[in-house]
């Protein structure tokens, strides 16, 4: 871990450049930043969102990913505040994705305040269809939207 002194005005510039770093914000406050990326590409074909006609994936050129950045401020061993930013390679965060994700987070991290989790989508048109009924999707051999939303939330 690197420790750096950082004026608050420079924070936004540096935030996008550092991960897994500790920054000192004053005499006793410390900022911790960590990040992780996971692959949320299913092993089965999926219907791809973002066109007028149904498209089914045939192969994977680039993985579908989810990336999280967690930021925490501490005064010694005492946590002062935190925020979590989550970006996923999906078209948007609708209720079909949000509800399973909230349920999983509540089970795994019961003390996590959902108001401190910011969600964003890359708005890719080559990721899973997330809404049932948005497209006519074959029932055989293709992961359905509800199943994908549960898989991605996990």
Secondary structure, 3 states (H helix, E strand, C coil): CCEEECCHHHHHHHHCCCCCEEEECCCCEEEEEEEEEEECCCCCEEEECCCCCCEECCCCCCCCEEEEEEEEEEECCEEEEEEEEEEECCCCCCHHHHHHHHHHHHHHCCCCCHHHEEEEECCCCCCECCCCCCCCCCCCCEECHHHHHHHHHC
